């Protein structure tokens, strides 16, 4: 029953994000609104991490399965992709490295900040 409640919370926040998409006229997917809403609820402790932790961890573990339909879609579109394969590969490699670098820098910044807080607090 605990898992059903945790999944219900996640599903409810996701649904609220989809509803927000219709009321806020920005070109942002509803899933992003849901993620921001979940972050806000977790940061304000309106939802505690323990209320969604087990199902969240399970969903992260099965995440690779969610990429199977996208991979099959790429294979069926191979004929169309061949015409601009080189630019696609370059963009993919460059954007991957940019994301890795930015993520590393943000993580370093947050760890440094957390270390400074421990020294002074």
Secondary structure, 3 states (H helix, E strand, C coil): CHHHHHHHHHHHHHHHHHHHHHHCCCCCCHHHHHHHHHHHHHHCCCCCHHHCHHHHHHHHHCHHHHCHHHHHHHHHCHHHHHHHHHHHHHHHHHHHHHHHHHHHHHHHHHHHHHHHHHHHC
